[in-house]
Amino acid sequence: MKDAQFKPVTVESLHSSKLRNIGSVAEAAEFLSSDWPGERGRIYLLARMACNEAMEGHASPAMARSVFVQATMEADIYVENTTWVR
């Protein structure tokens, strides 16, 4: 389940000011660990744990996506209503 896909989440990468689609648990985990732009609070930590659990097969990709979206909303980098594909 390491590379489990989910409905893409579009975020604004504050490092490059570009939009980025995150479409898998592995991409979300990588973004959280390498490209996270802001404070790393409670929801951020929950998102990291949810992605790790999903990659180990102990949680669903949908659950990891849900917590990831909450974290991106808290960090104010979530981009709503996008339909572009990478």
Phi and psi in degrees as a GROMACS rama.xvg file:
@    title "Ramachandran Plot"
@    xaxis  label "Phi"
@    yaxis  label "Psi"
@TYPE xy
-57.2239  -37.8938  LYS-2
-111.716  39.3285  ASP-3
-64.1873  130.111  ALA-4
-84.3739  153.776  GLN-5
-146.376  168.992  PHE-6
-56.53  127.019  LYS-7
-57.048  143.542  PRO-8
-112.884  127.606  VAL-9
-97.4474  129.303  THR-10
-127.218  158.581  VAL-11
-97.9923  119.403  GLU-12
-79.6431  109.466  SER-13
-70.5258  -19.7287  LEU-14
-71.384  -36.0965  HIS-15
-116.9  -1.0594  SER-16
57.0489  31.6543  SER-17
-116.924  157.687  LYS-18
-82.3801  147.565  LEU-19
-140.811  133.818  ARG-20
-91.9205  131.531  ASN-21
-111.609  115.045  ILE-22
-120.859  11.97  GLY-23
-152.817  163.45  SER-24
-61.0049  -42.7496  VAL-25
-63.619  -40.9106  ALA-26
-64.7995  -40.8351  GLU-27
-63.0024  -44.1653  ALA-28
-62.2933  -42.2755  ALA-29
-64.1594  -43.8894  GLU-30
-62.3726  -43.7275  PHE-31
-61.6196  -38.584  LEU-32
-86.1843  -29.4613  SER-33
-110.282  -34.2344  SER-34
-116.476  8.16997  ASP-35
-63.4438  126.913  TRP-36
-85.8085  -19.4066  PRO-37
-131.799  -151.489  GLY-38
-62.0772  148.41  GLU-39
-112.193  80.7607  ARG-40
-90.7281  -160.333  GLY-41
-61.9084  -45.5412  ARG-42
-69.5319  -35.3002  ILE-43
-58.4129  -47.1616  TYR-44
-63.9709  -38.6444  LEU-45
-63.4878  -38.4334  LEU-46
-64.9868  -42.1124  ALA-47
-61.0401  -44.5595  ARG-48
-65.0072  -41.5276  MET-49
-63.5922  -41.4713  ALA-50
-64.8908  -43.7202  CYS-51
-61.2693  -44.2286  ASN-52
-62.1265  -41.35  GLU-53
-66.6179  -39.5278  ALA-54
-66.3874  -27.4044  MET-55
-88.3798  -2.5355  GLU-56
84.148  12.6696  GLY-57
-97.9524  -3.91552  HIS-58
-146.874  159.947  ALA-59
-84.3738  152.637  SER-60
-59.1796  -34.5966  PRO-61
-63.4741  -39.334  ALA-62
-67.3704  -42.8138  MET-63
-61.5883  -41.9705  ALA-64
-61.2  -44.6008  ARG-65
-58.9486  -46.6061  SER-66
-69.9275  -36.7146  VAL-67
-60.3178  -44.5175  PHE-68
-60.3513  -43.9333  VAL-69
-58.5189  -41.9363  GLN-70
-66.238  -41.0589  ALA-71
-67.6839  -33.6023  THR-72
-67.2765  -42.3377  MET-73
-62.1353  -36.5386  GLU-74
-82.4925  -2.39875  ALA-75
60.7856  40.1631  ASP-76
-121.794  1.56386  ILE-77
-73.5765  132.731  TYR-78
-110.437  116.362  VAL-79
-87.927  152.442  GLU-80
58.5287  45.0654  ASN-81
-104.809  150.61  THR-82
-130.31  8.13384  THR-83
-75.2458  155.135  TRP-84
-121.038  144.809  VAL-85
